[in-house]
């Protein structure tokens, strides 16, 4: 059977792949997209979206327990873990169906199966209905990533969970160990702690949330400890002794000593690795380093017509980065001008309680670059809307170049900061200085006023502290 011909073939239907396919179709290309599991990829089905659905349930439970603070009464407060999980899976299914609609609307051919790249411009797909070949001048690799597995810490679906098992937790653990304190680990720690689990977080780095600004991470640590979490930093789990039906004994190594601790379940969240195996990349001459495809600034792999986007192409491992790269590559294929993605323009968001968000340089990174800084801070407790909401725990921190007024970075912790951060993201994209931000009128009463006050504080002009 002859290969089916297309202009563009996208391998992987996650937030990078399906967006690349849509944009290419909008630009008049004949597009096929290959997916071995579900449309929407890990993010929509097993990551970003279903975790936020779980965390929303935890947030509502947290507010219900605080009912008396708001002059309300709520009796018999509790939760049904199975129902929480069911709602989360329903949200994922609904959005996956929405992606299918978008593919049909844009005239994109969806091919189900496992893909390999036998030659430049060719994709072989093996699915339930057999094998077929596809051909196109341009192929976009968007195969994503999976949880990194360390020897001795392999998930088993019963006592030791990856993010997949944690999303459909078979039971509510009384004692939970979370290994790793990046966004994934901290979000699950926050979810189960809010539901009442006694959570211990073990982090190999000297502090939790190692990619965040040190000041913000320290505030997060204090908040988590107040919530009842145990945080062990500068430590590793050297071994897990599994006793089916009973629990897990973790061997926690720190400062040359090993301590044994018992848990009902363990979540392993020690990073991710790209899905690069079995595609035939080595034979094509694609460079793969540390589990990820090496690309140039425009997502080129060095092989003519082969592009790589999203998690498979390395950090930051964020859905919005993948989607932006998908649009950039589709437009580049169509001959339009495309600008390389600036890593410092990508915001990071962690949906724990309290939320954390950031963009640009941390204070430490800015100092390492020899910048003379002006730093502004504004606490939630000084904001009228935050007080009215009963959300007075938090801080907005802004970092500027003292000489030019350039906004180098912004870091936040508190209610709804994952929504607020976009204001600074837009500011950085527009190359805004402190002068424009100071002249900007922020609506009252809003949490966003704290963003203004933080800028004012950097120049000694804060009004409400």
Secondary structure as UniProt FT lines:
FT   STRAND          4..5
FT   STRAND          8..11
FT   TURN            15..16
FT   HELIX           17..26
FT   TURN            27..28
FT   STRAND          31..35
FT   TURN            39..40
FT   HELIX           41..46
FT   HELIX           48..65
FT   HELIX           67..70
FT   HELIX           81..105
FT   TURN            106..107
FT   STRAND          109..112
FT   STRAND          114..119
FT   TURN            120..121
FT   STRAND          122..127
FT   TURN            128..129
FT   STRAND          130..135
FT   STRAND          138..141
FT   STRAND          145..147
FT   TURN            151..152
FT   STRAND          160..161
FT   HELIX           163..167
FT   STRAND          175..179
FT   HELIX           183..195
FT   STRAND          198..203
FT   TURN            210..211
FT   HELIX           214..226
FT   TURN            227..228
FT   STRAND          230..233
FT   STRAND          236..243
FT   TURN            244..246
FT   STRAND          247..254
FT   TURN            255..256
FT   STRAND          257..263
FT   STRAND          265..268
FT   STRAND          272..274
FT   TURN            277..278
FT   HELIX           281..284
FT   STRAND          288..289
FT   TURN            290..291
FT   STRAND          292..293
FT   TURN            297..298
FT   TURN            304..305
FT   STRAND          306..308
FT   HELIX           310..313
FT   HELIX           319..333
FT   TURN            334..335
FT   HELIX           343..345
FT   STRAND          348..350
FT   STRAND          356..360
FT   HELIX           363..368
FT   TURN            369..370
FT   STRAND          373..379
FT   HELIX           380..382
FT   HELIX           384..389
FT   STRAND          395..401
FT   TURN            402..404
FT   STRAND          406..413
FT   TURN            415..416
FT   HELIX           417..429
FT   TURN            430..431
FT   HELIX           434..439
FT   TURN            447..448
FT   HELIX           449..458
FT   TURN            459..460
//
